[in-house]
Every structure is written in structure tokens, then in C-alpha cells.
Amino acid sequence: MSVILSYIFLGLSLSAPIGPINAAQLDKGIRCGFWHAWLVGLGAMMADALYMIMVYMGLVHFLSTPLIQTLLWSFGSFMLIYTGIDSLLGASSVAVVTKKKDDTLFKSFFSGFLMSLSNPLTILFWLGIYGSVLAKTASVYGTQELLVYSSAILLGIIAWDFSMAGMASTFRRLMTPRLLTGISVISGLSLIGFGLYFAVAACRLLF
């Protein structure tokens, strides 16, 4: 049990650093509420699980080729900049409008999934982290234990996403309109910043 708890804590630790997914969750929670924010995180976690499977099957080397990396950086840049601009445009009305008509639960889930799937850092991240977990677990335990510990990592990620969604929706209820607008603007700018970083990385690969 202590080993499983340590892997759950690993999942929490992996999700905690501030990145584009956390910024998107915070923005979505403030604008649309708990479920939208949580589904952004859940979509990102599904992409994480997909990459974990790819690492396990050894397919991640295909995703590390320069052409695929360039496509991922470029698409990731587009997704982040688009989401950031959308956040900035809707910042002034965040305290007045609970959610836009086109902000469906599926759209929130799919945006989180695409945002994480198109992030090459996610590939390298899971290659390093999960690759080391695979090496350690495979040398000591069997396939069944590996499945349990991998599930524990995902459970930790889900717990963090749940906490982030709750925090964002709480901010939405407790904060003043001016503060809500300010947080939405900061979230949007941070997403655009990550998007520009991805664009620079794509250009370096191309040129």
C-alpha cells in the first residue's frame, strides 16, 4: 500500500508544476465552472495515458523524429495561442456571463486532450519519467504490478485535476469581478506565452 501511495504522490507531483494545462483549467473554471475545468484536466490526462501506453510499447521513438516534432510544436503553438486569445477576448465578460453557448463539456475535454497531445514536452516528459518507472518496476515486479502502479500515477493526476477545478470554481464564486477579469487575463497571457515558446521551438527545428 505504501508503494501505491508513493506512485499516487508521484502523479500529484507531476501535475503540480504550472504549465499550459493548469493555466487552461484555471481560466475555464473561472469562466465556466467546475465541470468544464475538470474535463480540461481529464482530457489532458487521457493524452498522458496514451503517451504512457506508447512509451510502454516502444512507439515513442516515432514521435521523436524531427518532422513529427515540428508538426507537434506547430499545432501546439496554434492551440495555445488560440486558447489564450479566446481567454483575453472573454476576460471582460467573465464576471457577467457564466459560459458561452459554444462552451460545451465535450469541447472542454477535447481542448485539454489536444493541448496535451500536441505538446512535445509531454512526450519527452513521459519518456523520461515513465520510462524510468518502467525500468525500475520491470526489474523488480511483474506486468500486473506495473499496471497497478501506472494506474496509481493516473489516479494522482486525476486528484490534482479535481483540486485545480475546485480551486478555480471557488475563485469564480468568491472573487470580485475585477479580480476574476485579472486572473482570466493572466491565464490568457500565460497560454499565449507558452504558445510563442512552442512556435520558436518549431522554427528552430525547421531552420
Secondary structure as UniProt FT lines:
FT   HELIX           2..15
FT   HELIX           20..32
FT   HELIX           34..57
FT   TURN            58..59
FT   HELIX           60..63
FT   HELIX           66..89
FT   HELIX           91..93
FT   TURN            94..96
FT   TURN            101..102
FT   HELIX           105..117
FT   HELIX           120..140
FT   HELIX           143..174
FT   HELIX           177..206
//
